Amino acid sequence: MDVGKRIGFLSFGHWQPLPGSEVRTARDALVQTVELAVAAEELGLDGAFVRVHHFARQLASPFPLLAAMAARTSRIELGTGVIDMRYENPLYMAEEAAATDLLAGGRLQLGVSRGSPETALRGSEAFGYVPPEGSSDADLAREKTALFLAAVRGATVVDADPGMTGGARGRLAIQPQSPGLADRIWWGAGTRATGEWAARQGLNLMSSTLLSEDTGVPFDELQAEQIARYRAAWAEAGWDREPRVSVSRSVVPIVSDVDRAYFGDERRSSDQVGLLEGVRARFGRSYAGEPDEVAEELAKDAAVREADTLLLTVPNMLGVEYNARLLENVARHVAPALGWTPAGAR
């Protein structure tokens, strides 16, 4: 069933004991993420997503957090954007994901990928995962993703021990299995080519907050081209379901002096182009300003129009109260212009 545009939030989960921070400890970050998910569900939003980073003062281990969010909510989608697969044991992750999805009643939407630039030098190697000779980090992430997908799709992955199975031979699948989870795995794609690769794997598309390529066109148009190429590759692959596509944006309707103090300088935000890991990359703009202006500009964003899901990046260190009010202002003043209605009104 088509429910129209979905809107959720994406938290980077920062914590720092700094002046003005409402998120000073790791416990603060975890508890407040749960509380913001509860607030978002009450507002009728569709999703509560978290970033995953290692060796940083940010959210790192998603499954305990997602389970806690599931325990406090009943409807809202719960997801990641994204889990860096280089750090993961694919079979253990399949167990964790299935168990969490079962507890959540089938609400997980897991974004996975190669991950983003990080503070650690060869961080995944510290976890014990080294790319084979001649392979890259990207190759390692894709190989692990293939095994993870096979496991959540119910493939047998290990031989049975006849001594423990009454002499029966065969192969065993990971347990538990969560029906439908395999259709709710997303790939965080930073280029048009990786978007096409994701389509061929049967993965939903989580278009990155930046693209590690630049053709000279505005970010939203480049991202819209990525989405179009992804959907064409999906159709060519012959999958029997409609894929999901998300994009992320920073959106701040300025309706108070507090908003103006924090974000007034972002009113003239525009795309940024720079080098990321030696590659020319394009970063999208922020949307901040009077509510009607933000609504009009966001409705013209080519990629937002093409995606079925919009994730609002929230300044989580400003605390739950501020961010809940920010989400309410987006829902009230901006989202209707995108064709969104609260979940309870559908």
N, C-alpha and C positions, 0 to 999 in steps of 0.2 A: 504493500500500500504506500502510495506517495504521500508523505506528510509535509511536503514543501521544504523550504529552507530550514536547516537545523542550526542552532547557535549554541555554543558552549564556551567555556573558558579554558585557557591553557596557562598553568602556573609554572614558572621556572623554579619555584621553591627555594629561593635564596634565604639565608639567615646570616645576620651580622650584628654584633653588639655595638652598633653605631648610634650616634645621636639621631633621633627621629625615627629609628627603626622600631616597628612593632613586632618584629620577628627576630629575636635576639639569640635564640638557641635552636638546635635541631628539633627538640620537642615542640617548640613554638611552630616551626614550619610544618611539622606533621599534623599536629592538632588543628591548626588553622586551615590547612588544606581540607581536612574533613569538614570543618565548620563551613567553609565557603561552598563546598559541594552541597551541603544541606540548604544553605541560603539560595544557591542557584536553582535547586529543584523547586523550592518554594516560589521562586519567581517565574517558574514555567520554562526555564532554559532546558536545553536538550543534552548537554554534555559537560563533564568535569574531567579535564585532561591534565596530566603532569609531565614535565620534562624529567629526564633521567641523566644525571651526570655523576661521574666518579672522581674521587680525589679533590672534591670541592665542597664548599659549604652550600650545597644544594641537595635536593631530593635525589636519592641514589638507589634505593631498594624498593621497587614499585609495588610488589605483590602484597606485603603486609599493609601498606597504605591503601591500596585499592580494596582490600578486604574490609578494612576499617570504614572506608567510604561506603562500601556496599551495606554494611551493617546499620548505618545511619540514614540511608536513603532507600527508596523503593522503585523509582522509575528512571532516573537520569542515567544516561550512558556514562561509563567510567573508562578512561583510556590513558594511553601514554603517547608522548610525542617528542622523542622516540626513545626506545630501548636500543642501546648500542650493542649489536649482536656479537661484536668481537669479544666482549666480556662474559658471554653467557655459555653455560653448558646447555645445549639445545634440548636434551631429553629431560633434564631436571626442570628447565624452564617450562617445558610442555606440561609436566606434572603440576607445577606451581600455577600456571595459567589456567589449566582446566579446573583445578580445585577452587581457585578464586572466582572463576566464571560461574561455577555451580553455586557457590555461596551468594553470588550477585544475581542469580536468576537469569543468567545469559545476557548480561549487560556490558561485558567487556568489549572494548574497541582498542586493540593493541597496535600501536605504531612501533615498527622496528626499522632498523637501518644500519648503515655503516657508522653512524654517529657524527658528531660535530667536532671541530677542533677543541682540544682540551688542554688543561694545565699540565697533565702528566706526560712525561716522555716515555713512549712505549708502555702506556698504562695497562693495556690488556695483557702484555707480556708479564707484568707483575702479578696478574691473576693466573698466570700459567698457560696462556694461550698465545702461541707463536705461529705466525703464518708459515706454512711449509716452504721449503726452498723454491724460489721462483714465483711465489705467490705474493700478492699484495694484501694490505689490510681490507680492501674492498672485496677481494676474492674470499678471504676468511669469513667476512660477514655474510656473504652470499651463500657460502657452503653451509654455514651454521643455520642460516635461515631455511635452506632447503631441508635439512634434517628436522628442524623444529616444525616446519609445515607438514612434513610426512608424519611426524608423531602426532600432531593434533588432528590430522586427517584420519588417524586410526591405522596407519601402516604398521606392520610388524617390524620390529627393529632389533630383536635379539633372539637367539635360539633358546628354546625351553630346555631345562635340565631334566632328562628322563628319570633321574634318581629322586626328583622332587615332584614329579607329575604322574607317578604310578606307571612309568614306562612310556607315557605318551610323548611323542616327538612333535616338533613343529616350531613355530616362532611366536613371539609374544609382542603385544602392543603395550605402549605406556598406559597406565591407569592412574587416575580416572580419565575418562573421555567426557568432554562436554559438547553435546550436540550443537552444531551451528557455529562453534568458535572459529573454525577454519575460515569461514566466510567473513569474519570480523577482524582479520589481520590486515594491517596497512603497511605500506612501504614509504618511508620518508625519502622523497626523491629530490635531489638538488640540481638535476639537469633534465633536459628533454629526453635524452637517451635512457637515463635510469627510469624515467616515467614509463617509457615503452617496455623496458625490461620488467618492471613491476606488473604491467598488464599481462605479459606472457606467463607470469608465475601465478596469475589469478589473485593478486593482491590488490586491495583498495589503495588509492593514491592519497598520500598525505604530502601535499606540495610544501616544500620547505619555506621557512621565513626568509631565505635568501636562495639565489640560484648561482651556482659556481660556473657561470658563463654569462657573457654579455654580448648581445647583438646590436646594441645601440637603441633598441626600442624601450619604452617604459616597462618597469617591472611587471605591472599587472598584465600587459599585453604579452610579454614573454612567458609569464606563468599561464596565461590563457592558451597560448600555443602549446605549452607542455601538456595541459589538460586535453586539448583536442587530439594531440598525437597519442596520448595515453588511451583515450577512448577508441581511436581508430585501431590501435594495436589490440585492445581488448576484444573488439568486434572480430578482428581477423583471427584471434586465438579461438573464438567460438565458445566462450564460456556461457553457461546457461542462466546467469543471473546478471542483474544490473550492478555495476560497481559503485562504490561510494568515493567521493572526492572531497577533500578538505583543503582549505587555505587558512592561514593565520594572519591576523591584523591587530595592530594597536589602535584602539578606538576609544576616544575620550570626549564625550559631549561635555562642554564646559558650562555648568549650570550653577556653580557656586564660587565664592572667593577662594575656597580651598583648592578646587580644580584649577582655577586660574593661577594660583601660586605655584602649583606643581607642574602644570602642563601648558601654561599660556605661551611659552616660548616655542612649542611644537606646532603652533598654528600654521607656519609656513613650511612645514616639513616636505621634503621631496626625496626621490630616490637617491641612493648613494651607490657609487661604484668604487671598488677598491680591490686590493689583492688579498686573497685568502689562501693560505698554504701555497703561495706562488701562482695561483690561478686568478684571473680577472673575474670578479663576482659582482652581482648586482643585488642590492638590498632594497626592500620595499619601504615606502614612506609610512609615517604614522598619520592617523586622522584625528585631529584635535581642533575644537572650535565650537561655535554656536551649534546647538543640536540640529537645527534645520539644515545648516550648511554641511555638517558632517554626514547627515543622512543623504543629502543630494550627491555629495562627492563619492561616498561609499557605494551608492547605487550605480554609479558610472564605472566602478572598478571592474574591468573586464574579467578578471579571474574570480572575483567574488560572485559575479553573475553566473559564471559557469559551474562553480562548485555547489554541491548540495549542503555542505557543512562549513560554517565560519567559526573559527576558534579565536576568541578574544584574548590576547595576551594581557595578563593582569600584573600590576606592580605589587606583587604579593607582600613586600616588606612594609607597605603602608597599612597592613592589617585587614582583618576580616570586615570590620564595619565600613571602612572606606571602599573596599573592593565590592562588597555587596551593594553599596549605593551606586558605584560605578556601573555594575551590571544591570541594576534596576533602571538607571538612566538610559543605557543603551537599549534595553528592552522596551522602554516607554517611548523614547524619542527617535530612535534610529532604526531599530529592527523592522518595524512595520513597513518602512520604505523598501526593504529587501524582500518582502513577501513572507515574513515570519509572523507566526501567531503563537502565543504561549501554549505549551503542551496541553494544559487543561482545557483549552478552548477549541481543540481540534475534534 
